[in-house]
């Protein structure tokens, strides 16, 4: 099957279009990369948590309550697996 597990969370497109200056754009990209990594860590901790109820997240990581609707959608999509007969 096909897995989408190496995604990059771009954030709110409308907000990103308002970023005009190059240094601000670099900063926004850096924040996007950090958020992508945080979302990946949350996904991995939730996946481990399903099989190991005693697994704990690092205290500095995101919790599900911290996510926006768009981030939840990204997280669900990142975990979806397509079977070879789907498409």
PyMOL Python script that loads the backbone (N, CA, C, O; Angstrom):
from pymol import cmd

cmd.read_pdbstr("""\
ATOM      1  N   UNK A   1       0.813  -1.192   0.000  1.00  0.00           N
ATOM      2  CA  UNK A   1       0.000   0.000   0.000  1.00  0.00           C
ATOM      3  C   UNK A   1       0.853   1.250   0.000  1.00  0.00           C
ATOM      4  O   UNK A   1       2.064   1.191   0.212  1.00  0.00           O
ATOM      5  N   UNK A   2       0.227   2.356  -0.233  1.00  0.00           N
ATOM      6  CA  UNK A   2       0.877   3.663  -0.261  1.00  0.00           C
ATOM      7  C   UNK A   2       0.603   4.371   1.051  1.00  0.00           C
ATOM      8  O   UNK A   2      -0.548   4.468   1.478  1.00  0.00           O
ATOM      9  N   UNK A   3       1.654   4.867   1.697  1.00  0.00           N
ATOM     10  CA  UNK A   3       1.503   5.612   2.943  1.00  0.00           C
ATOM     11  C   UNK A   3       1.987   7.031   2.746  1.00  0.00           C
ATOM     12  O   UNK A   3       3.013   7.265   2.108  1.00  0.00           O
ATOM     13  N   UNK A   4       1.248   7.972   3.293  1.00  0.00           N
ATOM     14  CA  UNK A   4       1.679   9.359   3.278  1.00  0.00           C
ATOM     15  C   UNK A   4       2.146   9.689   4.675  1.00  0.00           C
ATOM     16  O   UNK A   4       1.342  10.079   5.521  1.00  0.00           O
ATOM     17  N   UNK A   5       3.419   9.540   4.928  1.00  0.00           N
ATOM     18  CA  UNK A   5       3.931   9.763   6.265  1.00  0.00           C
ATOM     19  C   UNK A   5       5.051  10.779   6.333  1.00  0.00           C
ATOM     20  O   UNK A   5       5.595  11.013   7.412  1.00  0.00           O
ATOM     21  N   UNK A   6       5.413  11.388   5.218  1.00  0.00           N
ATOM     22  CA  UNK A   6       6.516  12.338   5.210  1.00  0.00           C
ATOM     23  C   UNK A   6       6.025  13.712   4.777  1.00  0.00           C
ATOM     24  O   UNK A   6       6.708  14.407   4.025  1.00  0.00           O
ATOM     25  N   UNK A   7       4.861  14.102   5.238  1.00  0.00           N
ATOM     26  CA  UNK A   7       4.270  15.367   4.821  1.00  0.00           C
ATOM     27  C   UNK A   7       4.899  16.563   5.497  1.00  0.00           C
ATOM     28  O   UNK A   7       5.709  16.426   6.414  1.00  0.00           O
ATOM     29  N   UNK A   8       4.517  17.740   5.031  1.00  0.00           N
ATOM     30  CA  UNK A   8       4.971  19.003   5.586  1.00  0.00           C
ATOM     31  C   UNK A   8       3.747  19.869   5.815  1.00  0.00           C
ATOM     32  O   UNK A   8       2.994  20.133   4.878  1.00  0.00           O
ATOM     33  N   UNK A   9       3.536  20.315   7.046  1.00  0.00           N
ATOM     34  CA  UNK A   9       2.384  21.138   7.375  1.00  0.00           C
ATOM     35  C   UNK A   9       2.687  22.587   7.017  1.00  0.00           C
ATOM     36  O   UNK A   9       3.586  23.193   7.601  1.00  0.00           O
ATOM     37  N   UNK A  10       1.943  23.153   6.058  1.00  0.00           N
ATOM     38  CA  UNK A  10       2.173  24.517   5.584  1.00  0.00           C
ATOM     39  C   UNK A  10       1.438  25.572   6.388  1.00  0.00           C
ATOM     40  O   UNK A  10       1.688  26.763   6.204  1.00  0.00           O
ATOM     41  N   UNK A  11       0.563  25.180   7.249  1.00  0.00           N
ATOM     42  CA  UNK A  11      -0.200  26.159   8.003  1.00  0.00           C
ATOM     43  C   UNK A  11      -1.317  26.747   7.169  1.00  0.00           C
ATOM     44  O   UNK A  11      -1.671  26.212   6.118  1.00  0.00           O
ATOM     45  N   UNK A  12      -1.861  27.835   7.636  1.00  0.00           N
ATOM     46  CA  UNK A  12      -2.965  28.509   6.960  1.00  0.00           C
ATOM     47  C   UNK A  12      -2.450  29.210   5.708  1.00  0.00           C
ATOM     48  O   UNK A  12      -1.610  30.104   5.801  1.00  0.00           O
ATOM     49  N   UNK A  13      -2.944  28.813   4.543  1.00  0.00           N
ATOM     50  CA  UNK A  13      -2.487  29.363   3.267  1.00  0.00           C
ATOM     51  C   UNK A  13      -2.709  30.870   3.205  1.00  0.00           C
ATOM     52  O   UNK A  13      -1.837  31.603   2.738  1.00  0.00           O
ATOM     53  N   UNK A  14      -3.860  31.340   3.669  1.00  0.00           N
ATOM     54  CA  UNK A  14      -4.164  32.771   3.632  1.00  0.00           C
ATOM     55  C   UNK A  14      -3.114  33.559   4.412  1.00  0.00           C
ATOM     56  O   UNK A  14      -2.675  34.617   3.961  1.00  0.00           O
ATOM     57  N   UNK A  15      -2.713  33.061   5.563  1.00  0.00           N
ATOM     58  CA  UNK A  15      -1.707  33.730   6.378  1.00  0.00           C
ATOM     59  C   UNK A  15      -0.362  33.729   5.678  1.00  0.00           C
ATOM     60  O   UNK A  15       0.346  34.735   5.693  1.00  0.00           O
ATOM     61  N   UNK A  16      -0.003  32.612   5.067  1.00  0.00           N
ATOM     62  CA  UNK A  16       1.298  32.512   4.415  1.00  0.00           C
ATOM     63  C   UNK A  16       1.396  33.452   3.213  1.00  0.00           C
ATOM     64  O   UNK A  16       2.493  33.913   2.895  1.00  0.00           O
ATOM     65  N   UNK A  17       0.285  33.751   2.535  1.00  0.00           N
ATOM     66  CA  UNK A  17       0.325  34.651   1.385  1.00  0.00           C
ATOM     67  C   UNK A  17       0.591  36.088   1.802  1.00  0.00           C
ATOM     68  O   UNK A  17       1.045  36.888   0.983  1.00  0.00           O
ATOM     69  N   UNK A  18       0.322  36.434   3.049  1.00  0.00           N
ATOM     70  CA  UNK A  18       0.544  37.805   3.497  1.00  0.00           C
ATOM     71  C   UNK A  18       1.996  38.060   3.863  1.00  0.00           C
ATOM     72  O   UNK A  18       2.384  39.210   4.070  1.00  0.00           O
ATOM     73  N   UNK A  19       2.794  37.026   3.947  1.00  0.00           N
ATOM     74  CA  UNK A  19       4.206  37.188   4.298  1.00  0.00           C
ATOM     75  C   UNK A  19       4.947  37.724   3.076  1.00  0.00           C
ATOM     76  O   UNK A  19       5.066  37.030   2.066  1.00  0.00           O
ATOM     77  N   UNK A  20       5.442  38.953   3.165  1.00  0.00           N
ATOM     78  CA  UNK A  20       6.061  39.618   2.017  1.00  0.00           C
ATOM     79  C   UNK A  20       7.587  39.615   2.075  1.00  0.00           C
ATOM     80  O   UNK A  20       8.232  39.341   1.062  1.00  0.00           O
ATOM     81  N   UNK A  21       8.158  39.902   3.184  1.00  0.00           N
ATOM     82  CA  UNK A  21       9.602  40.061   3.283  1.00  0.00           C
ATOM     83  C   UNK A  21      10.302  38.713   3.345  1.00  0.00           C
ATOM     84  O   UNK A  21       9.805  37.757   3.941  1.00  0.00           O
ATOM     85  N   UNK A  22      11.483  38.660   2.704  1.00  0.00           N
ATOM     86  CA  UNK A  22      12.202  37.393   2.615  1.00  0.00           C
ATOM     87  C   UNK A  22      12.582  36.857   3.994  1.00  0.00           C
ATOM     88  O   UNK A  22      12.418  35.663   4.248  1.00  0.00           O
ATOM     89  N   UNK A  23      13.082  37.703   4.885  1.00  0.00           N
ATOM     90  CA  UNK A  23      13.472  37.215   6.205  1.00  0.00           C
ATOM     91  C   UNK A  23      12.261  36.714   6.986  1.00  0.00           C
ATOM     92  O   UNK A  23      12.372  35.773   7.772  1.00  0.00           O
ATOM     93  N   UNK A  24      11.117  37.335   6.771  1.00  0.00           N
ATOM     94  CA  UNK A  24       9.902  36.861   7.430  1.00  0.00           C
ATOM     95  C   UNK A  24       9.476  35.524   6.838  1.00  0.00           C
ATOM     96  O   UNK A  24       8.969  34.656   7.548  1.00  0.00           O
ATOM     97  N   UNK A  25       9.683  35.364   5.534  1.00  0.00           N
ATOM     98  CA  UNK A  25       9.322  34.118   4.871  1.00  0.00           C
ATOM     99  C   UNK A  25      10.198  32.975   5.374  1.00  0.00           C
ATOM    100  O   UNK A  25       9.711  31.867   5.602  1.00  0.00           O
ATOM    101  N   UNK A  26      11.495  33.247   5.548  1.00  0.00           N
ATOM    102  CA  UNK A  26      12.401  32.233   6.082  1.00  0.00           C
ATOM    103  C   UNK A  26      11.968  31.856   7.489  1.00  0.00           C
ATOM    104  O   UNK A  26      11.946  30.677   7.842  1.00  0.00           O
ATOM    105  N   UNK A  27      11.624  32.855   8.291  1.00  0.00           N
ATOM    106  CA  UNK A  27      11.156  32.597   9.648  1.00  0.00           C
ATOM    107  C   UNK A  27       9.870  31.774   9.637  1.00  0.00           C
ATOM    108  O   UNK A  27       9.716  30.854  10.440  1.00  0.00           O
ATOM    109  N   UNK A  28       8.946  32.098   8.732  1.00  0.00           N
ATOM    110  CA  UNK A  28       7.694  31.346   8.624  1.00  0.00           C
ATOM    111  C   UNK A  28       7.966  29.908   8.202  1.00  0.00           C
ATOM    112  O   UNK A  28       7.330  28.982   8.705  1.00  0.00           O
ATOM    113  N   UNK A  29       8.914  29.715   7.277  1.00  0.00           N
ATOM    114  CA  UNK A  29       9.273  28.357   6.856  1.00  0.00           C
ATOM    115  C   UNK A  29       9.876  27.569   8.006  1.00  0.00           C
ATOM    116  O   UNK A  29       9.585  26.384   8.172  1.00  0.00           O
ATOM    117  N   UNK A  30      10.715  28.224   8.803  1.00  0.00           N
ATOM    118  CA  UNK A  30      11.329  27.564   9.955  1.00  0.00           C
ATOM    119  C   UNK A  30      10.246  27.151  10.958  1.00  0.00           C
ATOM    120  O   UNK A  30      10.282  26.044  11.495  1.00  0.00           O
ATOM    121  N   UNK A  31       9.287  28.044  11.206  1.00  0.00           N
ATOM    122  CA  UNK A  31       8.188  27.713  12.114  1.00  0.00           C
ATOM    123  C   UNK A  31       7.350  26.567  11.564  1.00  0.00           C
ATOM    124  O   UNK A  31       6.908  25.698  12.315  1.00  0.00           O
ATOM    125  N   UNK A  32       7.131  26.566  10.238  1.00  0.00           N
ATOM    126  CA  UNK A  32       6.394  25.473   9.611  1.00  0.00           C
ATOM    127  C   UNK A  32       7.101  24.144   9.777  1.00  0.00           C
ATOM    128  O   UNK A  32       6.462  23.125  10.036  1.00  0.00           O
ATOM    129  N   UNK A  33       8.422  24.151   9.630  1.00  0.00           N
ATOM    130  CA  UNK A  33       9.200  22.918   9.810  1.00  0.00           C
ATOM    131  C   UNK A  33       9.120  22.443  11.262  1.00  0.00           C
ATOM    132  O   UNK A  33       8.987  21.247  11.521  1.00  0.00           O
ATOM    133  N   UNK A  34       9.202  23.382  12.203  1.00  0.00           N
ATOM    134  CA  UNK A  34       9.097  23.018  13.617  1.00  0.00           C
ATOM    135  C   UNK A  34       7.724  22.425  13.918  1.00  0.00           C
ATOM    136  O   UNK A  34       7.617  21.424  14.627  1.00  0.00           O
ATOM    137  N   UNK A  35       6.682  23.041  13.382  1.00  0.00           N
ATOM    138  CA  UNK A  35       5.327  22.547  13.626  1.00  0.00           C
ATOM    139  C   UNK A  35       5.146  21.172  12.990  1.00  0.00           C
ATOM    140  O   UNK A  35       4.506  20.299  13.575  1.00  0.00           O
ATOM    141  N   UNK A  36       5.707  20.974  11.791  1.00  0.00           N
ATOM    142  CA  UNK A  36       5.643  19.661  11.142  1.00  0.00           C
ATOM    143  C   UNK A  36       6.281  18.601  12.028  1.00  0.00           C
ATOM    144  O   UNK A  36       5.741  17.507  12.188  1.00  0.00           O
ATOM    145  N   UNK A  37       7.432  18.932  12.602  1.00  0.00           N
ATOM    146  CA  UNK A  37       8.122  17.983  13.474  1.00  0.00           C
ATOM    147  C   UNK A  37       7.296  17.707  14.730  1.00  0.00           C
ATOM    148  O   UNK A  37       7.208  16.562  15.173  1.00  0.00           O
ATOM    149  N   UNK A  38       6.690  18.748  15.306  1.00  0.00           N
ATOM    150  CA  UNK A  38       5.844  18.553  16.485  1.00  0.00           C
ATOM    151  C   UNK A  38       4.651  17.658  16.156  1.00  0.00           C
ATOM    152  O   UNK A  38       4.293  16.782  16.944  1.00  0.00           O
ATOM    153  N   UNK A  39       4.038  17.878  14.993  1.00  0.00           N
ATOM    154  CA  UNK A  39       2.893  17.055  14.585  1.00  0.00           C
ATOM    155  C   UNK A  39       3.318  15.610  14.352  1.00  0.00           C
ATOM    156  O   UNK A  39       2.590  14.681  14.700  1.00  0.00           O
ATOM    157  N   UNK A  40       4.501  15.419  13.760  1.00  0.00           N
ATOM    158  CA  UNK A  40       5.011  14.062  13.540  1.00  0.00           C
ATOM    159  C   UNK A  40       5.242  13.355  14.881  1.00  0.00           C
ATOM    160  O   UNK A  40       4.895  12.185  15.042  1.00  0.00           O
ATOM    161  N   UNK A  41       5.834  14.078  15.840  1.00  0.00           N
ATOM    162  CA  UNK A  41       6.069  13.500  17.166  1.00  0.00           C
ATOM    163  C   UNK A  41       4.750  13.138  17.842  1.00  0.00           C
ATOM    164  O   UNK A  41       4.644  12.086  18.473  1.00  0.00           O
ATOM    165  N   UNK A  42       3.746  14.002  17.713  1.00  0.00           N
ATOM    166  CA  UNK A  42       2.436  13.708  18.291  1.00  0.00           C
ATOM    167  C   UNK A  42       1.835  12.473  17.637  1.00  0.00           C
ATOM    168  O   UNK A  42       1.315  11.594  18.324  1.00  0.00           O
ATOM    169  N   UNK A  43       1.905  12.404  16.308  1.00  0.00           N
ATOM    170  CA  UNK A  43       1.390  11.232  15.585  1.00  0.00           C
ATOM    171  C   UNK A  43       2.073   9.961  16.081  1.00  0.00           C
ATOM    172  O   UNK A  43       1.404   8.966  16.362  1.00  0.00           O
ATOM    173  N   UNK A  44       3.402   9.990  16.189  1.00  0.00           N
ATOM    174  CA  UNK A  44       4.144   8.808  16.631  1.00  0.00           C
ATOM    175  C   UNK A  44       3.772   8.429  18.062  1.00  0.00           C
ATOM    176  O   UNK A  44       3.644   7.246  18.375  1.00  0.00           O
ATOM    177  N   UNK A  45       3.597   9.426  18.933  1.00  0.00           N
ATOM    178  CA  UNK A  45       3.234   9.109  20.317  1.00  0.00           C
ATOM    179  C   UNK A  45       1.824   8.534  20.402  1.00  0.00           C
ATOM    180  O   UNK A  45       1.564   7.653  21.222  1.00  0.00           O
ATOM    181  N   UNK A  46       0.905   9.028  19.555  1.00  0.00           N
ATOM    182  CA  UNK A  46      -0.452   8.476  19.540  1.00  0.00           C
ATOM    183  C   UNK A  46      -0.453   7.061  18.982  1.00  0.00           C
ATOM    184  O   UNK A  46      -1.186   6.204  19.475  1.00  0.00           O
ATOM    185  N   UNK A  47       0.360   6.803  17.959  1.00  0.00           N
ATOM    186  CA  UNK A  47       0.440   5.464  17.373  1.00  0.00           C
ATOM    187  C   UNK A  47       1.025   4.478  18.376  1.00  0.00           C
ATOM    188  O   UNK A  47       0.545   3.349  18.484  1.00  0.00           O
ATOM    189  N   UNK A  48       2.052   4.890  19.108  1.00  0.00           N
ATOM    190  CA  UNK A  48       2.648   4.036  20.133  1.00  0.00           C
ATOM    191  C   UNK A  48       1.666   3.849  21.279  1.00  0.00           C
ATOM    192  O   UNK A  48       1.573   2.765  21.855  1.00  0.00           O
ATOM    193  N   UNK A  49       0.935   4.908  21.608  1.00  0.00           N
ATOM    194  CA  UNK A  49      -0.032   4.854  22.700  1.00  0.00           C
ATOM    195  C   UNK A  49      -1.135   3.849  22.467  1.00  0.00           C
ATOM    196  O   UNK A  49      -1.683   3.297  23.421  1.00  0.00           O
ATOM    197  N   UNK A  50      -1.475   3.598  21.197  1.00  0.00           N
ATOM    198  CA  UNK A  50      -2.504   2.603  20.889  1.00  0.00           C
ATOM    199  C   UNK A  50      -2.066   1.212  21.301  1.00  0.00           C
ATOM    200  O   UNK A  50      -2.884   0.409  21.749  1.00  0.00           O
ATOM    201  N   UNK A  51      -0.777   0.918  21.152  1.00  0.00           N
ATOM    202  CA  UNK A  51      -0.294  -0.420  21.482  1.00  0.00           C
ATOM    203  C   UNK A  51       0.316  -0.485  22.878  1.00  0.00           C
ATOM    204  O   UNK A  51       0.432  -1.567  23.453  1.00  0.00           O
ATOM    205  N   UNK A  52       0.704   0.656  23.424  1.00  0.00           N
ATOM    206  CA  UNK A  52       1.333   0.691  24.739  1.00  0.00           C
ATOM    207  C   UNK A  52       0.680   1.794  25.559  1.00  0.00           C
ATOM    208  O   UNK A  52       1.042   2.963  25.429  1.00  0.00           O
ATOM    209  N   UNK A  53      -0.263   1.434  26.390  1.00  0.00           N
ATOM    210  CA  UNK A  53      -1.014   2.422  27.164  1.00  0.00           C
ATOM    211  C   UNK A  53      -0.153   3.159  28.183  1.00  0.00           C
ATOM    212  O   UNK A  53      -0.555   4.210  28.682  1.00  0.00           O
ATOM    213  N   UNK A  54       1.036   2.619  28.501  1.00  0.00           N
ATOM    214  CA  UNK A  54       1.893   3.257  29.496  1.00  0.00           C
ATOM    215  C   UNK A  54       2.920   4.193  28.870  1.00  0.00           C
ATOM    216  O   UNK A  54       3.699   4.818  29.590  1.00  0.00           O
ATOM    217  N   UNK A  55       2.936   4.300  27.546  1.00  0.00           N
ATOM    218  CA  UNK A  55       3.881   5.201  26.875  1.00  0.00           C
ATOM    219  C   UNK A  55       3.502   6.641  27.197  1.00  0.00           C
ATOM    220  O   UNK A  55       2.323   6.990  27.243  1.00  0.00           O
ATOM    221  N   UNK A  56       4.511   7.467  27.418  1.00  0.00           N
ATOM    222  CA  UNK A  56       4.257   8.869  27.745  1.00  0.00           C
ATOM    223  C   UNK A  56       4.933   9.769  26.739  1.00  0.00           C
ATOM    224  O   UNK A  56       6.022   9.471  26.248  1.00  0.00           O
ATOM    225  N   UNK A  57       4.275  10.880  26.436  1.00  0.00           N
ATOM    226  CA  UNK A  57       4.869  11.889  25.566  1.00  0.00           C
ATOM    227  C   UNK A  57       5.819  12.747  26.389  1.00  0.00           C
ATOM    228  O   UNK A  57       5.621  12.910  27.594  1.00  0.00           O
ATOM    229  N   UNK A  58       6.848  13.298  25.750  1.00  0.00           N
ATOM    230  CA  UNK A  58       7.657  14.300  26.454  1.00  0.00           C
ATOM    231  C   UNK A  58       6.769  15.471  26.861  1.00  0.00           C
ATOM    232  O   UNK A  58       5.834  15.819  26.141  1.00  0.00           O
ATOM    233  N   UNK A  59       7.050  16.071  27.995  1.00  0.00           N
ATOM    234  CA  UNK A  59       6.168  17.115  28.519  1.00  0.00           C
ATOM    235  C   UNK A  59       6.097  18.345  27.616  1.00  0.00           C
ATOM    236  O   UNK A  59       5.110  19.079  27.667  1.00  0.00           O
ATOM    237  N   UNK A  60       7.112  18.589  26.795  1.00  0.00           N
ATOM    238  CA  UNK A  60       7.124  19.777  25.941  1.00  0.00           C
ATOM    239  C   UNK A  60       6.408  19.570  24.614  1.00  0.00           C
ATOM    240  O   UNK A  60       6.254  20.520  23.846  1.00  0.00           O
ATOM    241  N   UNK A  61       5.968  18.355  24.330  1.00  0.00           N
ATOM    242  CA  UNK A  61       5.357  18.101  23.028  1.00  0.00           C
ATOM    243  C   UNK A  61       3.896  18.541  23.006  1.00  0.00           C
ATOM    244  O   UNK A  61       3.311  18.874  24.036  1.00  0.00           O
ATOM    245  N   UNK A  62       3.329  18.532  21.810  1.00  0.00           N
ATOM    246  CA  UNK A  62       1.922  18.901  21.630  1.00  0.00           C
ATOM    247  C   UNK A  62       1.003  17.857  22.236  1.00  0.00           C
ATOM    248  O   UNK A  62       1.359  16.685  22.353  1.00  0.00           O
ATOM    249  N   UNK A  63      -0.169  18.297  22.615  1.00  0.00           N
ATOM    250  CA  UNK A  63      -1.222  17.361  22.989  1.00  0.00           C
ATOM    251  C   UNK A  63      -2.353  17.538  21.980  1.00  0.00           C
ATOM    252  O   UNK A  63      -2.423  18.572  21.316  1.00  0.00           O
ATOM    253  N   UNK A  64      -3.233  16.556  21.852  1.00  0.00           N
ATOM    254  CA  UNK A  64      -4.335  16.677  20.891  1.00  0.00           C
ATOM    255  C   UNK A  64      -5.172  17.938  21.095  1.00  0.00           C
ATOM    256  O   UNK A  64      -5.732  18.464  20.133  1.00  0.00           O
ATOM    257  N   UNK A  65      -5.265  18.427  22.316  1.00  0.00           N
ATOM    258  CA  UNK A  65      -6.056  19.624  22.598  1.00  0.00           C
ATOM    259  C   UNK A  65      -5.442  20.887  21.998  1.00  0.00           C
ATOM    260  O   UNK A  65      -6.131  21.897  21.858  1.00  0.00           O
ATOM    261  N   UNK A  66      -4.155  20.846  21.642  1.00  0.00           N
ATOM    262  CA  UNK A  66      -3.458  22.007  21.091  1.00  0.00           C
ATOM    263  C   UNK A  66      -3.705  22.210  19.599  1.00  0.00           C
ATOM    264  O   UNK A  66      -3.326  23.246  19.053  1.00  0.00           O
ATOM    265  N   UNK A  67      -4.331  21.244  18.929  1.00  0.00           N
ATOM    266  CA  UNK A  67      -4.413  21.257  17.472  1.00  0.00           C
ATOM    267  C   UNK A  67      -5.611  22.026  16.940  1.00  0.00           C
ATOM    268  O   UNK A  67      -6.700  21.993  17.513  1.00  0.00           O
ATOM    269  N   UNK A  68      -5.383  22.719  15.828  1.00  0.00           N
ATOM    270  CA  UNK A  68      -6.477  23.360  15.098  1.00  0.00           C
ATOM    271  C   UNK A  68      -7.162  22.296  14.240  1.00  0.00           C
ATOM    272  O   UNK A  68      -6.668  21.174  14.128  1.00  0.00           O
ATOM    273  N   UNK A  69      -8.291  22.646  13.639  1.00  0.00           N
ATOM    274  CA  UNK A  69      -8.976  21.706  12.743  1.00  0.00           C
ATOM    275  C   UNK A  69      -8.083  21.305  11.578  1.00  0.00           C
ATOM    276  O   UNK A  69      -8.053  20.135  11.196  1.00  0.00           O
ATOM    277  N   UNK A  70      -7.353  22.265  11.007  1.00  0.00           N
ATOM    278  CA  UNK A  70      -6.461  21.971   9.876  1.00  0.00           C
ATOM    279  C   UNK A  70      -5.342  21.024  10.291  1.00  0.00           C
ATOM    280  O   UNK A  70      -4.956  20.141   9.525  1.00  0.00           O
ATOM    281  N   UNK A  71      -4.822  21.206  11.503  1.00  0.00           N
ATOM    282  CA  UNK A  71      -3.757  20.321  11.981  1.00  0.00           C
ATOM    283  C   UNK A  71      -4.281  18.915  12.234  1.00  0.00           C
ATOM    284  O   UNK A  71      -3.579  17.940  11.968  1.00  0.00           O
ATOM    285  N   UNK A  72      -5.502  18.795  12.745  1.00  0.00           N
ATOM    286  CA  UNK A  72      -6.114  17.473  12.916  1.00  0.00           C
ATOM    287  C   UNK A  72      -6.265  16.786  11.564  1.00  0.00           C
ATOM    288  O   UNK A  72      -5.963  15.600  11.428  1.00  0.00           O
ATOM    289  N   UNK A  73      -6.733  17.530  10.569  1.00  0.00           N
ATOM    290  CA  UNK A  73      -6.896  16.977   9.225  1.00  0.00           C
ATOM    291  C   UNK A  73      -5.547  16.492   8.690  1.00  0.00           C
ATOM    292  O   UNK A  73      -5.457  15.397   8.135  1.00  0.00           O
ATOM    293  N   UNK A  74      -4.508  17.299   8.855  1.00  0.00           N
ATOM    294  CA  UNK A  74      -3.159  16.922   8.432  1.00  0.00           C
ATOM    295  C   UNK A  74      -2.729  15.636   9.131  1.00  0.00           C
ATOM    296  O   UNK A  74      -2.201  14.724   8.495  1.00  0.00           O
ATOM    297  N   UNK A  75      -2.956  15.567  10.441  1.00  0.00           N
ATOM    298  CA  UNK A  75      -2.544  14.400  11.213  1.00  0.00           C
ATOM    299  C   UNK A  75      -3.271  13.141  10.756  1.00  0.00           C
ATOM    300  O   UNK A  75      -2.655  12.083  10.629  1.00  0.00           O
ATOM    301  N   UNK A  76      -4.565  13.242  10.510  1.00  0.00           N
ATOM    302  CA  UNK A  76      -5.338  12.089  10.033  1.00  0.00           C
ATOM    303  C   UNK A  76      -4.859  11.671   8.649  1.00  0.00           C
ATOM    304  O   UNK A  76      -4.674  10.482   8.387  1.00  0.00           O
ATOM    305  N   UNK A  77      -4.657  12.641   7.763  1.00  0.00           N
ATOM    306  CA  UNK A  77      -4.183  12.323   6.405  1.00  0.00           C
ATOM    307  C   UNK A  77      -2.804  11.682   6.440  1.00  0.00           C
ATOM    308  O   UNK A  77      -2.520  10.769   5.664  1.00  0.00           O
ATOM    309  N   UNK A  78      -1.949  12.156   7.337  1.00  0.00           N
ATOM    310  CA  UNK A  78      -0.597  11.625   7.429  1.00  0.00           C
ATOM    311  C   UNK A  78      -0.608  10.154   7.818  1.00  0.00           C
ATOM    312  O   UNK A  78       0.321   9.418   7.485  1.00  0.00           O
ATOM    313  N   UNK A  79      -1.638   9.725   8.511  1.00  0.00           N
ATOM    314  CA  UNK A  79      -1.686   8.345   8.984  1.00  0.00           C
ATOM    315  C   UNK A  79      -2.477   7.421   8.061  1.00  0.00           C
ATOM    316  O   UNK A  79      -2.549   6.219   8.313  1.00  0.00           O
ATOM    317  N   UNK A  80      -3.068   7.958   7.006  1.00  0.00           N
ATOM    318  CA  UNK A  80      -3.919   7.148   6.136  1.00  0.00           C
ATOM    319  C   UNK A  80      -3.075   6.294   5.201  1.00  0.00           C
ATOM    320  O   UNK A  80      -2.087   6.766   4.638  1.00  0.00           O
ATOM    321  N   UNK A  81      -3.463   5.050   5.042  1.00  0.00           N
ATOM    322  CA  UNK A  81      -2.784   4.128   4.139  1.00  0.00           C
ATOM    323  C   UNK A  81      -3.743   3.713   3.040  1.00  0.00           C
ATOM    324  O   UNK A  81      -4.858   3.271   3.319  1.00  0.00           O
ATOM    325  N   UNK A  82      -3.315   3.853   1.788  1.00  0.00           N
ATOM    326  CA  UNK A  82      -4.108   3.426   0.642  1.00  0.00           C
ATOM    327  C   UNK A  82      -3.734   1.999   0.279  1.00  0.00           C
ATOM    328  O   UNK A  82      -2.551   1.686   0.145  1.00  0.00           O
ATOM    329  N   UNK A  83      -4.716   1.138   0.120  1.00  0.00           N
ATOM    330  CA  UNK A  83      -4.465  -0.215  -0.365  1.00  0.00           C
ATOM    331  C   UNK A  83      -4.204  -0.170  -1.862  1.00  0.00           C
ATOM    332  O   UNK A  83      -4.588   0.788  -2.533  1.00  0.00           O
ATOM    333  N   UNK A  84      -3.555  -1.196  -2.387  1.00  0.00           N
ATOM    334  CA  UNK A  84      -3.193  -1.196  -3.805  1.00  0.00           C
ATOM    335  C   UNK A  84      -4.410  -1.199  -4.723  1.00  0.00           C
ATOM    336  O   UNK A  84      -4.296  -0.793  -5.879  1.00  0.00           O
ATOM    337  N   UNK A  85      -5.574  -1.643  -4.245  1.00  0.00           N
ATOM    338  CA  UNK A  85      -6.767  -1.667  -5.094  1.00  0.00           C
ATOM    339  C   UNK A  85      -7.620  -0.404  -4.953  1.00  0.00           C
ATOM    340  O   UNK A  85      -8.704  -0.329  -5.533  1.00  0.00           O
ATOM    341  N   UNK A  86      -7.147   0.590  -4.188  1.00  0.00           N
ATOM    342  CA  UNK A  86      -7.867   1.852  -4.039  1.00  0.00           C
ATOM    343  C   UNK A  86      -7.307   2.876  -5.006  1.00  0.00           C
ATOM    344  O   UNK A  86      -6.141   2.802  -5.392  1.00  0.00           O
ATOM    345  N   UNK A  87      -8.129   3.823  -5.393  1.00  0.00           N
ATOM    346  CA  UNK A  87      -7.570   4.889  -6.210  1.00  0.00           C
ATOM    347  C   UNK A  87      -8.496   5.311  -7.218  1.00  0.00           C
ATOM    348  O   UNK A  87      -8.188   6.208  -8.002  1.00  0.00           O
TER     349      UNK A  87
END
""", "prot")
cmd.dss("prot")
cmd.show_as("cartoon", "prot")
cmd.util.cbc("prot")
cmd.orient("prot")
